[in-house]
């Protein structure tokens, strides 16, 4: 596993927050509208736009969908062109300067509905609360994790799992002083591949204008 996450050299003009804010204004959407549609809080959306925090992968996908943009416009992710991944070949990546990193596990083929990543959550990291369509499951591989699902806190240890509807507001928190690694599996298209042509090896919105 390659844990080093290279950081992108960004100018003041092309930071993630500035790109998202420019697109929101282009569509004429308010912060509150984006927050409501993405299942996030208006305060969190404001922090992203001001580059005070970096969103999780699922939050970035949710915001991208609201802004009618492909997530690849904001994040480069490994392609799912192989059905098998090798531990020493997978690339770890992160959203902006987020200290949480990911390794892609799932591949892309016609009709697939499950996506999966390994998530490395650093000590003390607490993710934002979010809700969206679909379902997901967390399985802790090492360390410990607090999962907050619908306001209920559950401590998960290595070998524990939790499965829940993504429509329930949820977040995770590494309450320990060591990195926690867990498997995330869900139906949310975190790679932005719905409708995209899969690799040959696997073959067998709206624009509502509102005042600023």
Secondary structure, DSSP 4 states (H G I P E B T S, - for coil): -B---PPP---TTS-HHHHHHHHHHHHT--HHHHHHHHTS-HHHHHHHHTTSS---HHHHHHHHHHTT--GGGT--------S---TTTPBPEESTT-S-EEEE-----TT---EEEEEEEPTT-BPPPB--SSEEEEEEEESEEEEEETTEEEEEETT-EEEEETTS-EEEE--SSS-EEEEEEESS-TT--TTSPPPGGG----------
